[in-house]
Amino acid sequence: MTRYVLRRTAALVVALLGVSVLAFLLAVLAPGDPAELVLERSQGQPPSREQIDEKRHELGLDRPLALQYSVWLGRAARGDFGTSWLRGLEVRDAMAERIPRTVVLALAAGALAIVVGLPLGVIAATRRNSVVDHASRFGSLFGASVPSFVTAYVLIYVFAVKLKAVPVFGFGSPAHLILPAVCLALGPAAVLARLTRSSMLDVLGEDYIRTEWAKGMRRRTVLFRHALKNALIPIVTVIGLSIGHLLGGALIIEWVFAWPGMGDLAVSAIHARDYPLIQGFLLFAAAMYLLVNFAVDLAYAWLDPRVRLAAGS
Amino acid sequence: MRLRLGVALTSLVILAAACGGSDRGSSSSTTQAATPLPDDQQTLTAATPGDVFITRNKVNLGFWPDNANVCETLVGLSESLQPVPALATRWTDVGNNTWRFELRRNVSFHNGVPFTAEAVRYSMARAVEKSNTLNTTINADSTKVVDDYTVDITPAQPNARLPEQIVHPFFSIVAPGTEPADKPVCTGPFTFVSYSPNDRLVVERNETYWGQKAKLKQMTFRFISDPNTRRLALESGEVDIEWFLLPQQSTDVTSRPGLKVAPAPPGATVDLSMNLRGEAPFTILQNQEVRKALSLSLDAKALADFWRGTAEVVPGVSPPAVLGSSAGLVKGVTPNVQQANQILDAQGWKPGSDGIREKDGQKLALVAIAQFDFHPDALPLLQAQAKRAGIDLKIEQSADGGAHSAKLNSGKWDVEINYFNQNDANPVRIPALFWGSKTGNARVKLTNPGPAFDALVEQAQTAPDLATAQRKAAEANTQLVSDTYGGIALTNFPQIYALKSTVAGFSPHPSVNHQSWATVYRTAG
């Protein structure tokens, strides 16, 4: 098990380094001079060539790329992503303010997806070809295929504009959380429901389940203690990936609902070519994704001894 | 089972009914009720596109780019884009490139400290420290206190346009020793209450204001980046007013009962700049006759109509109001496709089989780069208009401001489609900044129309009185658009507000950075 954990940790570090190179290069190689943009944004008018050159020097953009990267990586490793060019704030501080809001939204959406998707999948599998099964499959297809921003506008229109049941935008109260969490949960819930259904159907067709039915075991015991537990491995993977993705910031949904989390921060940073902030965000999002995947890998080993044995050999 | 199905079906019916309950097509009801609500209900919520104050660590909190009327400048900017007394009651040129400002008496800051010359010195030094000086060339030592109610300002370089430039909110007067990033303490009709980054800014009426007190008791600015969400928030009633409405949305808003739109008068103009010094193949517009043909082919009136009447045709690149009584002197271009075709025929550009002209095997195809936030719906219209003269405008809309600047600086373009804001009362601001060779902007090495234009700009910049400056600026506009055809002016850039019909007293300012909220109030509806 220790060897398995060490191997996964090494893979995590390598992946993070790869992301750091990409994050750095993506930002630097994008068209446009960030110095000029920073000046124009702050002055409200185009800067002169002298001002641009001065700003480039101040931001370190006139140094060789390799030097820029090594300096940046060394600081990033200490949690120092530099200062946001647009905001004049430490990137670390700007992100620290936003992360809790994104975590709240991600966890709410993740929990909702599990609470809805998992039971729906189980019910659909146990009542195969029933009306519930068909409705669940249709709903899953709909949830997985309709873009979240479309769902967001429809839900806002119906529940906020017409019914006035929830606020259109903003954050601060549980009511503000409802629509963005529902919109974010729809996709993962749909995928979970479909996956749970197919995984459960596979397991329910196994000989040992048939034997349990034949022995007259209680339905609940067969379904939840034996069938669902064995169907969980692919489901845990999807749950992990979904939560990792959500923790990285739900760009569109946060933007639509004016939810000031990491996604909203990333969109405004991209618009402004705020490289330090973009780089900080990319590393954060990647780290979240990789860490959750790491946890999922560990969960595999816990759920399925074959994984431990395979890793050991 | 039946019960669950019933619940699901009922939910679907409710959803469908709600979705189908659109007010689209219903008659417009924007009647204003005259009865103001009681004072304790005089609160207003405005939706603004994202938190615009976070730039540079809140250096301009409360006054730029959104202006919550917390702070004031020495000189104000009227709705006719003219300089008007604000915290200074009078200003005079006392020679040696020095302007003397006589200050308003009996004015106090929100913290109770009296407004005196020292506050002006402190605020101007702060503007310099924060790089908020624009093109005024003032420095840390420029402002001298003459007495408690008189200051002299001497820019580092000759600048006859200083009073018209310092109307910009960058030159807001703040209480000595205070920092707006922490808490803006100024003299305006509203006082700062709270600021929550990316969420809201709250201000309330200044009960001791020196002028006419604000009618609203409290005003809240909510930051909503997504234009669709702003629009839905207005319709739901969560906000009372929003801005940066797209022209295409204006018809929809006016068709909704209880909502109305208010387009602002021209404060920014839609202009095309020509690349006059590009390298091959971007050399076509170095021929003045081709520039003239392009100019004649574009119909500004059609663009204004396309924008649902939320824009007006402008003859020059400066908004007419800023030119004062000289506005009528600007000689614009009257669209004439027939004449455009004749000019191109005479220049040897012959129509090809696809309708696009050719000469010596070269197509009359122009790369037109459009600023990223230019209304994209209008671009095909311009393209179609140019095509009537056999000109192929190959429009490339930039992904963002950085990409646009990069393209612009590369010189690999023929025409730039953009809009330029008039944020002060300097009549020559736009011509000088975007076409004048002295500004040092990277773009002007390609767009500057030559020494005759520069001379007019210089004369406007150095004119001792505003009327002369306006006249010279009008001449510079003419030189640009109809003498050299170095630029094309079309319409103002639509700046549209959408608001509830129960909001009264709102008068949109041509410059969004100078919007006044003091006269706004809510009615019973």
Chai-1 contact restraints between the chains, C-beta under 6 A:
chainA,res_idxA,chainB,res_idxB,connection_type,confidence,min_distance_angstrom,max_distance_angstrom,comment,restraint_id
A,P31,B,A403,contact,1.0,0.0,6.0,A-B,restraint_1
A,P31,B,A406,contact,1.0,0.0,6.0,A-B,restraint_2
A,G32,B,G402,contact,1.0,0.0,6.0,A-B,restraint_3
A,G32,B,A403,contact,1.0,0.0,6.0,A-B,restraint_4
A,G32,B,S405,contact,1.0,0.0,6.0,A-B,restraint_5
A,G32,B,A406,contact,1.0,0.0,6.0,A-B,restraint_6
A,E36,B,S405,contact,1.0,0.0,6.0,A-B,restraint_7
A,L37,B,G401,contact,1.0,0.0,6.0,A-B,restraint_8
A,L37,B,G402,contact,1.0,0.0,6.0,A-B,restraint_9
A,S42,B,R56,contact,1.0,0.0,6.0,A-B,restraint_10
A,P46,B,N441,contact,1.0,0.0,6.0,A-B,restraint_11
A,S48,B,G440,contact,1.0,0.0,6.0,A-B,restraint_12
A,R49,B,G440,contact,1.0,0.0,6.0,A-B,restraint_13
A,R49,B,A442,contact,1.0,0.0,6.0,A-B,restraint_14
A,L86,B,T55,contact,1.0,0.0,6.0,A-B,restraint_15
A,R87,B,I54,contact,1.0,0.0,6.0,A-B,restraint_16
A,R87,B,N57,contact,1.0,0.0,6.0,A-B,restraint_17
A,G88,B,R56,contact,1.0,0.0,6.0,A-B,restraint_18
A,G88,B,N57,contact,1.0,0.0,6.0,A-B,restraint_19
A,L89,B,N57,contact,1.0,0.0,6.0,A-B,restraint_20
A,I156,B,L232,contact,1.0,0.0,6.0,A-B,restraint_21
A,V158,B,L15,contact,1.0,0.0,6.0,A-B,restraint_22
A,V158,B,A18,contact,1.0,0.0,6.0,A-B,restraint_23
A,A160,B,S236,contact,1.0,0.0,6.0,A-B,restraint_24
A,V161,B,L232,contact,1.0,0.0,6.0,A-B,restraint_25
A,V161,B,E235,contact,1.0,0.0,6.0,A-B,restraint_26
A,V161,B,S236,contact,1.0,0.0,6.0,A-B,restraint_27
A,K162,B,A18,contact,1.0,0.0,6.0,A-B,restraint_28
A,V168,B,L232,contact,1.0,0.0,6.0,A-B,restraint_29
A,V168,B,A233,contact,1.0,0.0,6.0,A-B,restraint_30
A,V168,B,S236,contact,1.0,0.0,6.0,A-B,restraint_31
A,V168,B,E238,contact,1.0,0.0,6.0,A-B,restraint_32
A,F169,B,I224,contact,1.0,0.0,6.0,A-B,restraint_33
A,F169,B,T229,contact,1.0,0.0,6.0,A-B,restraint_34
A,F169,B,A233,contact,1.0,0.0,6.0,A-B,restraint_35
A,W255,B,S225,contact,1.0,0.0,6.0,A-B,restraint_36
A,W255,B,D226,contact,1.0,0.0,6.0,A-B,restraint_37
A,V256,B,D226,contact,1.0,0.0,6.0,A-B,restraint_38
A,V256,B,T229,contact,1.0,0.0,6.0,A-B,restraint_39
A,A258,B,I224,contact,1.0,0.0,6.0,A-B,restraint_40
A,P260,B,N198,contact,1.0,0.0,6.0,A-B,restraint_41
A,H271,B,D400,contact,1.0,0.0,6.0,A-B,restraint_42
A,R273,B,G402,contact,1.0,0.0,6.0,A-B,restraint_43
